[in-house]
Amino acid sequence: MDVAIIKYNSGNVQSVLYAMERLGVNAKLTDDVEEIKKADKVIFPGQGEASSAMKYLRERRLDQLIKELKQPFFGICLGQQLLCEYSEENDTTCLGIFPIKVKKFPPLDKVPHVGWNNLQELKSPLLNGLDETDYVYYVHSYFAEIHPEYTIASTHYLEDFSALLHKDNYYAMQAHPEKSSLSGQKILTNFLNL
């Protein structure tokens, strides 16, 4: 299986590469348009800041490429937020795959949200083998709002937010599956099996 991990100068890509290795998949970190186009699966992970990440994507025309891909695509953490239409982080217009706004958690003394939380209202084959007793690991200060059509699992921290999203071939997760022990491994395995 040919798995491309999109390089866009964000943090956290190495742990995703290691997670793929543990699953027996030789994934490639790349920002090469042709390599990404021909991959069987595409993963879009990241930690960082929304506006500088979008700048990098636009400069390399990866923003347009991402919108045109037809293979299974998985955004993680910042990758999920960038798939939404807008982020409050530095007033950033994002990719617009999901018609959802990304907001900052209030109040400031409660962010970032760091730690283990369970998933609620699971509604997708991406979550096969998991239930509301399973926990995943979060590190974030911004969150995607709940959407009645595209939210496939939620989590509560200060308020309910979209833990996972799905639209067409695009899947996205706010938590870090690569750091979420067996729960995360199941999610990554389910994605690779789509």
C-alpha positions in Angstrom: 0.0 0.0 0.0 1.3 3.4 -1.0 0.6 6.0 1.8 1.6 9.6 1.5 1.9 11.8 4.5 1.7 15.5 3.5 4.7 17.6 4.4 3.8 21.2 5.2 6.2 22.3 7.9 4.1 21.3 10.8 5.1 19.3 13.9 4.1 15.8 14.8 4.7 14.0 11.5 7.5 11.8 12.9 5.1 10.1 15.3 2.7 9.4 12.5 5.5 7.8 10.4 6.4 5.6 13.4 2.7 4.6 13.8 2.6 3.6 10.2 5.8 1.6 10.6 4.2 -0.2 13.6 1.3 -1.2 11.4 3.7 -2.6 8.7 3.1 0.3 6.3 6.0 2.2 4.7 4.6 5.7 4.4 6.4 8.6 2.7 6.5 12.2 3.9 6.2 14.4 0.9 5.0 17.7 -0.5 5.4 16.5 -4.1 2.0 16.8 -5.9 2.5 13.8 -8.2 3.5 11.5 -5.3 0.5 12.6 -3.3 -1.9 12.1 -6.3 -0.7 8.5 -6.9 -0.9 7.4 -3.3 -3.5 4.9 -2.2 -4.1 6.7 1.0 -3.2 10.3 2.2 -2.6 11.4 5.8 -2.5 15.1 6.7 -1.2 15.3 10.3 0.1 18.3 12.1 0.7 20.5 15.1 1.2 24.2 14.6 -0.4 27.4 13.7 -3.2 27.6 11.1 -2.2 30.7 9.1 1.4 29.8 8.5 0.3 26.2 7.6 -2.1 27.5 5.1 0.5 29.9 3.6 2.8 26.9 3.0 0.0 24.9 1.4 -0.9 27.8 -0.9 2.7 28.5 -1.9 3.1 24.9 -3.1 -0.5 24.6 -4.5 -1.2 21.8 -2.1 -4.4 23.6 -1.1 -5.9 23.0 -4.5 -4.5 19.5 -4.7 -6.1 18.4 -1.4 -9.5 19.6 -2.6 -9.2 17.4 -5.8 -8.0 14.1 -4.2 -10.4 11.1 -4.5 -8.5 8.5 -2.4 -9.2 8.1 1.3 -7.8 11.1 3.1 -7.2 11.5 6.9 -6.6 14.9 8.6 -5.2 14.7 12.1 -5.2 17.6 14.8 -4.2 20.7 12.8 -4.9 18.7 9.7 -8.6 18.4 10.8 -8.8 22.1 11.6 -7.4 23.1 8.2 -10.0 21.0 6.4 -12.7 23.2 7.9 -13.7 26.5 6.3 -12.3 29.0 8.8 -10.2 29.1 12.0 -10.3 31.8 14.6 -6.5 31.2 14.9 -5.1 34.4 13.3 -8.4 34.9 11.4 -7.5 32.1 8.8 -9.4 31.0 5.8 -8.9 27.3 5.5 -9.5 24.6 2.9 -13.3 24.5 3.2 -13.8 20.8 2.8 -16.1 20.9 5.8 -18.5 23.9 6.2 -17.4 24.2 9.8 -15.8 27.0 11.9 -12.8 26.3 14.2 -13.0 28.2 17.5 -10.8 28.8 20.5 -11.7 27.2 23.8 -12.6 29.8 26.5 -11.4 30.7 29.1 -7.7 31.1 28.5 -6.7 29.4 31.8 -8.3 26.1 30.6 -6.3 25.8 27.4 -4.7 23.9 25.8 -6.9 20.8 26.2 -4.3 18.2 27.0 -5.1 14.6 28.0 -7.3 11.6 27.5 -11.0 11.9 26.7 -13.6 9.4 25.4 -15.4 9.5 22.1 -19.2 9.9 22.1 -21.9 9.2 19.5 -19.7 7.1 17.2 -21.1 6.9 13.7 -18.6 5.6 11.1 -16.7 2.5 9.9 -13.6 4.4 10.8 -14.6 3.7 14.4 -15.2 0.0 14.1 -14.2 -1.9 17.2 -14.5 1.2 19.4 -17.2 2.4 21.8 -17.7 5.2 24.3 -15.4 3.5 26.8 -12.4 4.1 24.5 -10.2 7.1 25.1 -8.0 9.1 22.8 -5.2 11.6 23.4 -5.7 15.4 22.8 -3.4 18.4 22.7 -5.2 21.5 21.2 -6.5 25.0 21.9 -8.9 25.2 19.0 -11.8 22.9 18.1 -14.2 22.2 15.2 -17.8 22.9 16.0 -20.4 20.1 15.9 -22.0 19.6 12.4 -25.3 17.6 12.2 -24.2 15.9 8.9 -20.4 15.6 9.1 -19.6 15.0 12.8 -19.1 11.2 13.3 -17.9 11.4 16.9 -17.8 14.1 19.5 -15.9 14.8 22.7 -16.7 17.1 25.6 -14.1 19.5 27.0 -15.7 22.8 28.3 -18.2 22.2 25.5 -19.0 19.5 22.9 -16.9 19.6 19.8 -16.3 17.4 16.7 -13.8 14.7 17.6 -14.1 13.2 14.1 -15.5 14.4 10.8 -16.3 12.6 7.6 -17.4 13.9 4.2 -17.0 11.8 1.0 -13.4 10.5 1.0 -12.3 13.0 3.7 -11.9 11.8 7.3 -10.5 14.0 10.1 -9.7 13.6 13.8 -8.9 16.2 16.4 -7.0 13.8 18.8 -3.8 12.1 17.9 -4.5 8.5 16.9 -0.7 7.8 16.7 -0.5 8.7 20.5 -3.7 7.1 21.5 -2.5 3.5 22.3 -4.8 0.7 21.1 -7.8 3.0 20.4 -5.7 5.1 18.0 -4.2 2.0 16.4 -7.7 0.7 15.6 -8.6 4.0 14.0 -5.5 4.1 11.9 -6.0 0.4 10.9 -9.6 1.1 10.0 -8.5 4.0 7.8 -5.9 1.9 6.0 -8.6 -0.7 5.4 -11.1 1.7 3.8 
